[in-house]
Amino acid sequence: MRKSVIVYNKANELAVSLYETMREWLENRGIAASGCDSHSCRTGEADPEAEFAVSIGGDGTFLSCARAVSHRPIPILPIHLGTFGFITEVTQNEWSEMLKLWLDGGLRIEERLVIDVKVWRGEHIAAQFTGVNDCVVSTVGSCKLIRLALSLGGFDAGHFLGDGLLLATPTGSTAYSLAAGGPIMVPNMAAMILTPICPFSLSWRPMVIPDTDQIVIKPDPGQKVDIQIAVDGQESHPLEKHDRVIITGRQGGVKIIKSNKRGFYEVVRSKLGWSGGPYA
């Protein structure tokens, strides 16, 4: 029997109801569906034999789903139940139509870049993550300036003073990075965005960099505040003064089953409320 995985929020009654309906729908077509709670599923936890995944919820549920299958990226169909949602293009009333189209080969897959994040402590890796949206180095629980040394593509890019540094994927360009003044990028682009968060110097500006460049961030040894790294706003790890955060881009780390009803530009226009309509 073919296999699939459904990631959903077990605390959401609508998501639970939709999960039960979808699981029955799939099983009637000879496809087993295993469920995973979006709040507890860990990186690489999904069934390794699953052919595709479905996320039921908002963008946060999709991020959990993407990490659950990150060990072996499989196509994900994001179903939107959230309050905003840039990634989740398929509405709750369209899921059966979209699933049937996907199973019949009528929908395309869009591959997107992810970031692999490693925290080096001396000669060993203290923590590692996969980010679909972004990685943020900032203070823990206080509103104080931090000092960070930055290297881009093997070159010294100087020292940063401010609230923090954010590195976003094109998928994450419409999330925290956008709120911090970063640009919007088309999701399948092969690039990353370095966005300073409230820099002390006005000369610091967001920068689009190639996905092939390695980014290294080091806390200043004389730092007097606690610093952490946060990935996708869902996973975090405290940093020590001699740690090195090394970030690299990886193409194809996420595969999204695209809706045939709307595209990225339409989603941006409607979600951000661009005035004038599509024909202005």
ZAVEX-809925 format. One record per residue (C-alpha): residue in three letters; x, y negated, z. Coordinates in steps of 0.001 Angstrom, whole numbers. Last residue first. Layout:
ALA, X, Y, Z
...
% end
This chain:
ALA, -4507, -48852, -11928
TYR, -5602, -45490, -13382
PRO, -4867, -43234, -10399
GLY, -6592, -45477, -7857
GLY, -5822, -49122, -7182
SER, -4401, -48754, -3703
TRP, -1971, -46106, -2515
GLY, -3631, -44422, 435
LEU, -599, -42527, 1653
LYS, -2391, -39160, 1592
SER, -4237, -39797, -1689
ARG, -1321, -41133, -3700
VAL, 1179, -38671, -2232
VAL, -1129, -35717, -2972
GLU, -1713, -36948, -6527
TYR, 2020, -37297, -7071
PHE, 2673, -33808, -5695
GLY, 196, -32005, -7944
ARG, -3444, -30989, -7738
LYS, -5773, -28203, -8858
ASN, -3305, -25590, -10093
SER, -2094, -24955, -6545
LYS, 1540, -23985, -6181
ILE, 2749, -20819, -4470
ILE, 5707, -22071, -2448
LYS, 9122, -20416, -2257
VAL, 11468, -21605, 472
GLY, 15215, -20959, 729
GLY, 15508, -21326, -3049
GLN, 18366, -23822, -2917
ARG, 20552, -23974, 165
GLY, 21819, -27246, 1630
THR, 24575, -27361, 4229
ILE, 24708, -28813, 7723
ILE, 27585, -28551, 10199
VAL, 27030, -29860, 13714
ARG, 30347, -29969, 15571
ASP, 30469, -29751, 19347
HIS, 33173, -31486, 21408
LYS, 30845, -33610, 23567
GLU, 28192, -30967, 24154
LEU, 24945, -30669, 22221
PRO, 21603, -29418, 23520
HIS, 19527, -27195, 21183
SER, 16137, -27745, 19541
GLU, 13416, -25947, 17584
GLN, 10006, -27272, 16519
GLY, 10557, -30834, 15259
ASP, 11732, -29346, 11956
VAL, 15149, -28843, 13553
ALA, 16163, -30760, 16680
ILE, 19763, -31369, 17770
GLN, 20383, -32685, 21233
ILE, 22306, -35399, 23022
ASP, 22584, -36216, 26720
VAL, 23919, -39695, 27445
LYS, 27403, -40846, 28441
GLN, 29232, -40142, 25182
GLY, 32996, -40523, 25503
PRO, 33705, -37580, 23203
ASP, 31542, -39206, 20459
PRO, 29117, -36583, 19176
LYS, 30177, -34918, 15901
ILE, 28158, -34700, 12685
VAL, 29399, -32768, 9633
ILE, 27519, -32807, 6333
GLN, 28544, -30462, 3503
ASP, 27900, -31743, -14
THR, 26328, -29321, -2517
ASP, 22783, -30646, -1955
PRO, 23931, -33935, -3409
ILE, 23346, -37087, -1303
VAL, 20506, -39604, -1084
MET, 21392, -42362, 1377
PRO, 19327, -44245, 3939
ARG, 20942, -47522, 5038
TRP, 23525, -48496, 7651
SER, 24678, -52092, 7047
LEU, 22132, -53389, 9573
SER, 24397, -52203, 12397
PHE, 22763, -50896, 15589
PRO, 20990, -48224, 13552
CYS, 17297, -47514, 14333
ILE, 17340, -43930, 13006
PRO, 19807, -43503, 10136
THR, 18463, -41427, 7218
LEU, 20657, -39019, 5250
ILE, 18484, -37598, 2475
MET, 19188, -34323, 674
ALA, 19406, -33326, -2989
ALA, 18423, -30677, -5517
MET, 14903, -31935, -6327
ASN, 11956, -29532, -5982
PRO, 10054, -31673, -3461
VAL, 9970, -34968, -5424
MET, 11672, -37422, -3088
ILE, 10141, -40195, -981
PRO, 12706, -42648, 371
GLY, 13807, -43114, 4002
GLY, 12575, -45875, 6293
ALA, 12303, -44034, 9621
ALA, 8666, -43071, 8959
LEU, 9753, -41560, 5631
SER, 12502, -39560, 7354
TYR, 10055, -38207, 9947
ALA, 7821, -36619, 7259
THR, 7463, -37434, 3544
SER, 11149, -36695, 2796
GLY, 10814, -33329, 4521
THR, 10168, -31423, 1289
PRO, 13070, -33320, -331
THR, 15220, -32078, 2564
ALA, 15976, -34394, 5449
LEU, 19068, -35272, 7489
LEU, 18375, -37541, 10438
LEU, 20906, -39500, 12487
GLY, 20239, -40973, 15913
ASP, 19151, -43888, 18080
GLY, 22030, -46154, 17040
LEU, 25787, -46298, 16586
PHE, 27299, -44355, 13706
HIS, 30985, -43822, 13053
GLY, 32569, -43600, 9629
ALA, 31923, -41609, 6448
ASP, 35118, -39544, 6650
PHE, 35238, -37400, 3520
GLY, 34744, -33641, 3260
GLY, 31433, -33890, 1440
LEU, 30069, -36301, 4024
SER, 31641, -36665, 7488
LEU, 29975, -38545, 10336
ALA, 31144, -39416, 13856
LEU, 28286, -40117, 16272
ARG, 27727, -42684, 18994
ILE, 24426, -42770, 20854
LEU, 22263, -45698, 21875
LYS, 19819, -45218, 24718
CYS, 16098, -44522, 24778
SER, 16094, -41472, 27034
GLY, 14512, -38021, 26940
VAL, 17336, -36240, 25124
THR, 19250, -38430, 22684
SER, 19400, -37863, 18926
VAL, 20628, -35544, 16180
VAL, 17766, -34728, 13817
CYS, 17452, -31924, 11247
ASP, 14749, -31987, 8604
ASN, 11897, -30420, 6680
VAL, 12581, -26754, 5872
GLY, 15320, -26256, 8438
THR, 17138, -22999, 9101
PHE, 18841, -22783, 12471
GLN, 22102, -21869, 14151
ALA, 23335, -22073, 17716
ALA, 26579, -21817, 19716
ILE, 28680, -20687, 16743
HIS, 32204, -19819, 17862
GLU, 35680, -21305, 17513
GLY, 35152, -24396, 19668
ARG, 31434, -24972, 19909
TRP, 30065, -24972, 16364
VAL, 26389, -25849, 15959
LYS, 25150, -24495, 12640
VAL, 22343, -25842, 10464
ASP, 21267, -24292, 7155
ILE, 19147, -26739, 5214
VAL, 16325, -25713, 2892
LEU, 15821, -26475, -802
ARG, 12659, -25627, -2642
GLU, 11475, -23008, -5129
GLU, 8104, -23608, -6787
ILE, 6128, -20496, -7700
ARG, 3536, -20528, -10467
LEU, -103, -19478, -10385
GLY, -2082, -17232, -12755
GLY, -374, -13905, -12098
ASP, -3588, -12026, -11241
LEU, -2589, -11847, -7550
TRP, -1962, -15586, -7566
LEU, -5277, -16379, -9275
LYS, -7112, -14196, -6775
LEU, -5315, -15899, -3890
MET, -6163, -19343, -5293
GLU, -9883, -18554, -5682
SER, -10007, -16977, -2231
TRP, -8241, -19980, -646
GLU, -10239, -22777, -2277
ASN, -12677, -23701, 502
GLN, -9919, -23969, 3123
THR, -8073, -26468, 909
VAL, -4889, -25666, -1017
GLU, -2224, -28431, -1047
THR, -456, -27630, 2232
ILE, 2872, -29423, 1861
PHE, 1737, -33017, 2369
GLY, -668, -32235, 5208
PHE, -2747, -34734, 7148
THR, -5205, -33473, 9790
GLY, -4583, -29755, 9473
LEU, -6622, -26917, 7944
HIS, -4705, -26655, 4670
ILE, -3897, -23231, 3227
PRO, -209, -22808, 2295
LEU, 457, -19889, -110
ILE, 3976, -18635, 561
PRO, 6188, -16755, -1923
ILE, 8918, -14640, -281
PRO, 12212, -15791, 1209
ARG, 14090, -12875, 2773
HIS, 15612, -13860, 6124
SER, 13566, -17096, 5941
VAL, 10255, -15206, 6232
ALA, 9379, -16327, 9782
ARG, 11075, -19670, 9137
ALA, 8726, -20442, 6248
CYS, 5714, -19417, 8331
SER, 6654, -21735, 11174
LEU, 7094, -24590, 8690
PHE, 3702, -23756, 7140
THR, 2068, -23917, 10554
GLY, 3560, -27374, 11075
ASP, 2318, -28514, 7656
GLY, -1262, -27786, 8675
GLY, -3188, -24594, 9253
ILE, -3372, -21167, 7629
SER, -49, -19992, 6198
VAL, -133, -17156, 3679
ALA, 2752, -14826, 2899
PHE, 3951, -12726, -40
GLU, 5438, -9324, -850
ALA, 5736, -8138, 2764
GLU, 8254, -5311, 3254
PRO, 10430, -7210, 5740
ASP, 7376, -7773, 7973
ALA, 7816, -11275, 9406
GLU, 10139, -11964, 12342
GLY, 12991, -13607, 10410
THR, 12898, -16760, 12497
ARG, 10440, -16319, 15342
CYS, 6650, -16174, 15447
SER, 5366, -17661, 18714
HIS, 3448, -20835, 17974
SER, 2411, -19879, 14426
ASP, 862, -16633, 15665
CYS, 1640, -13796, 13224
GLY, -870, -11555, 11459
SER, -235, -8484, 9298
ALA, -2102, -8095, 5995
ALA, -2326, -4799, 4092
ILE, -3136, -5176, 385
GLY, -5400, -2672, -1370
ARG, -7932, -5147, -2689
ASN, -10439, -4576, 124
GLU, -7457, -5069, 2454
LEU, -6938, -8556, 1054
TRP, -10529, -9706, 1648
GLU, -10553, -8122, 5124
ARG, -7364, -10007, 6042
MET, -8791, -13208, 4583
THR, -11989, -13033, 6632
GLU, -10098, -12281, 9843
TYR, -7583, -15076, 9165
LEU, -10370, -17543, 8342
SER, -12040, -16865, 11685
VAL, -8752, -17226, 13563
ALA, -7916, -20471, 11732
LEU, -11368, -21898, 12473
GLU, -11080, -20948, 16146
ASN, -7659, -22581, 16533
ALA, -5701, -21164, 19475
LYS, -4461, -18248, 17356
ASN, -2728, -20692, 14993
TYR, -1993, -18898, 11731
VAL, 720, -16999, 9849
ILE, -562, -14334, 7452
VAL, 1783, -11595, 6211
SER, 1476, -9420, 3108
LYS, 1892, -5744, 2196
ARG, 1189, -3525, -793
MET, 0, 0, 0
% end
